[in-house]
Amino acid sequence: MKKSITSAVRTAGRRGYATGKDIRHGIEARQSMLDGVEKLTKAVVVTLGPKGRNVIIQQPYGAPKITKDGVTVAKAIEFENSFENLGAQLVRQVANTTNDLAGDGTTTSTLLSCAVFKEGYKAVATGSNPMDLKRGMDLAVKEVLASLSEQTKHITTKEEIAQVATISANSDEEIGQLISDAMEKVGKEGVITVADGKTLENELEVVEGMSFERGFVSPFFVTNSKTQKVEFDDAYVLVSQQKISSISSILPALNHIAQANKPLIIVADDIEGEALTTLIYNKMNGKIKVAAVKAPGFGDNKTNTLQDIAIFTGATMLSEDAGTMIKDASDFSETMLGQCKKVTLTKDSTIMLSGAGAAESIQERCDLLKELIDAETSDYSREKLQERLAKLGGGVAVIRAGGASEVEVSEKKDRITDALNATRAAVAEGIVAGGGSALLHASHKLDSLITDESLHPDRRVGVRLMKNALQLPVRTISENAGVEGAVVVEKVLSEKKEGFGYDAQNDKYGDMFKAGIIDPTKVVRCCVVDAASVASLLTTTETAICDLPAKEAPAGMGGMGGMGGMGGMGGMGGMM
């Protein structure tokens, strides 16, 4: 007992005392945060451009991670100094926001944040008013966004989609082509996911039509014993929201398909008892071709998915609430059954191709789902809605990243995900010249503000520092390719043709659109807006507050509790 008490006292003795706050003001606060921002940015910008390098990150478990994804690098960085960490956390937030909104461009937004904050720090240190600087930056952002809008071209062809994906995947043409093929097959609204591959090669797997993760309820329905699948052509489809346990509720439908000599797929909440037994008996005896499937999903999502299947196939969903249940032969009509050209069922999946649903009804349902997606705030619910939209609108594509090792597959998955997000952004809002050229040409628009005498001098300084920051992406891409960045910037600025830029991969100048070096407008726009927002707020910061580090109690104090054990010394008398 004494031993356990001693241990507890020692543990208590090692606990740190309550800490206070460390407060820094003015230049000292901004300098500490700038140090953190610069250290983080230096680690992130090495990945920028076609000749950018990899970053290797220690993981808390497993093998180290190798990546060229800016936001992944930013998330991995923490500093011991609390004030440095404040600045780093804010810039990390910029990268995360850009990633959430556009899915790419995180390295550029980190670079711009650092450049704007660094220039702003110098301006405030030399006497500029930080609030007027911020207002000048906001004016500059408006002009840059207007210029980007003017430079934008909308993409339509498969080749243009492949170019966008290739650039975002660090000039990997194979990934660009895979994404282009996937978008062509499932449509711009289709769901494209990225998964681990099992071979050395990247693979594209496309599931067209309506698919869901529920298979046949009994192996007795199997029509192809070799592949253990149910395969039907020109099948009728019965959709029921209710549980089917009595054969009488589906007997009119079974009589109809027996006379028509066509197969039937039943998708219901559940099929059991007499109904399931009768279906299996008649199928085994060759009287009817039939298979039953449980409805996918749970709760409201199950009902909505059943409604989607009914619309896709042109069926009427049987529901007690809607009064469409079949109670006798007089309630049944052939129009209650949907149709599809081909149905394939396995033990855990169903695929329906070429449903007979009316195009207008399907489009109306798709429009409704798009509105629900825009209004949804939960990421999980939004993802489920997007899956439903994809199944109605075209299909699902899976890109499997191949590689010789787990580390290589992980790195490739990061690049494919970035490229996929960039491509979606390009389809949504169009493209501008890549390689940082669009921002460099947009900086021309700021000259009129810089020379505008009616503007407050400090606001003009804010515009000027934004102009300087916009040169950094081209400069950094060039330097990562081993070329003098200042020379490249000067050369591109001297050519006032929109679209003119520097091809770092091939070390030559020219029209970026013709060279296929393009960026999604949405990505570039998000970079500028997010970076200017956080950097301008950092510039206006006057006080920073952090917790003081916890103080350890002196080691000797905790150990004194062990003296209680000396009571045992009384027993020493017996040894004499």
Secondary structure as the mmCIF struct_conf table of DSSP 4:
data_model
#
loop_
_struct_conf.conf_type_id
_struct_conf.id
_struct_conf.beg_label_comp_id
_struct_conf.beg_label_asym_id
_struct_conf.beg_label_seq_id
_struct_conf.end_label_comp_id
_struct_conf.end_label_asym_id
_struct_conf.end_label_seq_id
HELX_RH_AL_P HELX_RH_AL_P1 LYS A 2 ARG A 14
BEND BEND1 ARG A 15 ARG A 15
HELX_LH_PP_P HELX_LH_PP_P1 GLY A 16 GLY A 16
STRN STRN1 TYR A 17 TYR A 17
HELX_LH_PP_P HELX_LH_PP_P2 ALA A 18 ALA A 18
STRN STRN2 LYS A 21 HIS A 25
HELX_RH_AL_P HELX_RH_AL_P2 GLY A 26 VAL A 44
HELX_RH_3T_P HELX_RH_3T_P1 VAL A 45 THR A 47
BEND BEND2 GLY A 49 GLY A 49
TURN_TY1_P TURN_TY1_P1 PRO A 50 LYS A 51
HELX_LH_PP_P HELX_LH_PP_P3 GLY A 52 ASN A 54
STRN STRN3 VAL A 55 ILE A 57
BEND BEND3 PRO A 60 ALA A 63
HELX_LH_PP_P HELX_LH_PP_P4 PRO A 64 PRO A 64
STRN STRN4 LYS A 65 THR A 67
HELX_RH_AL_P HELX_RH_AL_P3 GLY A 70 LYS A 75
TURN_TY1_P TURN_TY1_P2 ALA A 76 ALA A 76
BEND BEND4 GLU A 80 ASN A 81
HELX_RH_AL_P HELX_RH_AL_P4 SER A 82 LEU A 101
TURN_TY1_P TURN_TY1_P3 ALA A 102 ALA A 102
BEND BEND5 GLY A 103 ASP A 104
HELX_RH_AL_P HELX_RH_AL_P5 THR A 106 ALA A 125
TURN_TY1_P TURN_TY1_P4 THR A 126 GLY A 127
HELX_RH_AL_P HELX_RH_AL_P6 PRO A 130 GLN A 151
STRN STRN5 LYS A 153 LYS A 153
BEND BEND6 THR A 157 THR A 157
HELX_RH_AL_P HELX_RH_AL_P7 LYS A 158 SER A 168
TURN_TY1_P TURN_TY1_P5 ALA A 169 ASN A 170
BEND BEND7 SER A 171 SER A 171
HELX_RH_AL_P HELX_RH_AL_P8 GLU A 173 VAL A 186
TURN_TY1_P TURN_TY1_P6 LYS A 188 GLU A 189
BEND BEND8 GLY A 190 GLY A 190
STRN STRN6 VAL A 191 ASP A 196
BEND BEND9 LYS A 198 GLU A 201
STRN STRN7 GLU A 203 GLU A 208
BEND BEND10 GLY A 209 GLY A 209
STRN STRN8 MET A 210 PHE A 212
BEND BEND11 GLU A 213 GLU A 213
STRN STRN9 PHE A 216 PHE A 216
BEND BEND12 VAL A 217 VAL A 217
HELX_RH_3T_P HELX_RH_3T_P2 PRO A 219 PHE A 221
BEND BEND13 THR A 223 THR A 223
STRN STRN10 ASN A 224 ASN A 224
TURN_TY1_P TURN_TY1_P7 SER A 225 GLN A 228
STRN STRN11 LYS A 229 LYS A 229
STRN STRN12 VAL A 230 ILE A 244
HELX_RH_3T_P HELX_RH_3T_P3 ILE A 247 SER A 249
TURN_TY1_P TURN_TY1_P8 ILE A 250 ILE A 250
HELX_RH_AL_P HELX_RH_AL_P9 LEU A 251 ALA A 260
TURN_TY1_P TURN_TY1_P9 ASN A 261 ASN A 261
STRN STRN13 LEU A 264 ILE A 271
HELX_RH_AL_P HELX_RH_AL_P10 GLY A 273 MET A 284
TURN_TY1_P TURN_TY1_P10 ASN A 285 GLY A 286
BEND BEND14 LYS A 287 LYS A 287
STRN STRN14 VAL A 290 LYS A 294
HELX_LH_PP_P HELX_LH_PP_P5 ALA A 295 PRO A 296
BEND BEND15 GLY A 297 PHE A 298
HELX_RH_AL_P HELX_RH_AL_P11 GLY A 299 THR A 313
TURN_TY1_P TURN_TY1_P11 GLY A 314 GLY A 314
STRN STRN15 LEU A 318 LEU A 318
TURN_TY1_P TURN_TY1_P12 GLU A 320 GLY A 323
BEND BEND16 ASP A 328 ASP A 328
HELX_RH_3T_P HELX_RH_3T_P4 ALA A 329 ASP A 331
HELX_RH_3T_P HELX_RH_3T_P5 GLU A 334 MET A 336
BEND BEND17 LEU A 337 LEU A 337
STRN STRN16 GLY A 338 LEU A 345
BEND BEND18 LYS A 347 ASP A 348
STRN STRN17 THR A 350 GLY A 355
HELX_RH_AL_P HELX_RH_AL_P12 ALA A 359 ALA A 375
HELX_RH_AL_P HELX_RH_AL_P13 ASP A 379 GLY A 393
TURN_TY1_P TURN_TY1_P13 GLY A 394 GLY A 394
STRN STRN18 GLY A 395 ALA A 401
HELX_LH_PP_P HELX_LH_PP_P6 GLY A 402 GLY A 402
BEND BEND19 ALA A 404 SER A 405
HELX_RH_AL_P HELX_RH_AL_P14 GLU A 406 GLU A 429
STRN STRN19 ILE A 431 ALA A 433
TURN_TY1_P TURN_TY1_P14 GLY A 434 GLY A 436
HELX_RH_AL_P HELX_RH_AL_P15 SER A 437 ALA A 442
HELX_RH_3T_P HELX_RH_3T_P6 SER A 443 LEU A 446
HELX_RH_AL_P HELX_RH_AL_P16 ASP A 447 ILE A 450
TURN_TY1_P TURN_TY1_P15 THR A 451 THR A 451
TURN_TY1_P TURN_TY1_P16 GLU A 453 SER A 454
BEND BEND20 LEU A 455 LEU A 455
HELX_RH_AL_P HELX_RH_AL_P17 PRO A 457 ALA A 469
TURN_TY1_P TURN_TY1_P17 LEU A 470 GLN A 471
HELX_RH_AL_P HELX_RH_AL_P18 LEU A 472 ASN A 480
TURN_TY1_P TURN_TY1_P18 ALA A 481 GLY A 482
BEND BEND21 VAL A 483 VAL A 483
HELX_RH_AL_P HELX_RH_AL_P19 GLY A 485 SER A 494
BEND BEND22 GLU A 495 GLU A 495
TURN_TY1_P TURN_TY1_P19 GLU A 498 GLY A 499
STRN STRN20 PHE A 500 ASP A 503
TURN_TY1_P TURN_TY1_P20 ALA A 504 ASP A 507
STRN STRN21 LYS A 508 ASP A 511
HELX_RH_AL_P HELX_RH_AL_P20 MET A 512 ALA A 515
TURN_TY1_P TURN_TY1_P21 GLY A 516 GLY A 516
STRN STRN22 ILE A 518 PRO A 520
HELX_RH_AL_P HELX_RH_AL_P21 THR A 521 THR A 539
TURN_TY1_P TURN_TY1_P22 THR A 540 THR A 540
STRN STRN23 THR A 543 ASP A 547
HELX_LH_PP_P HELX_LH_PP_P7 LEU A 548 ALA A 550
STRN STRN24 LYS A 551 LYS A 551
HELX_LH_PP_P HELX_LH_PP_P8 GLU A 552 PRO A 554
HELX_RH_AL_P HELX_RH_AL_P22 ALA A 555 GLY A 559
HELX_RH_3T_P HELX_RH_3T_P7 MET A 560 MET A 575
#
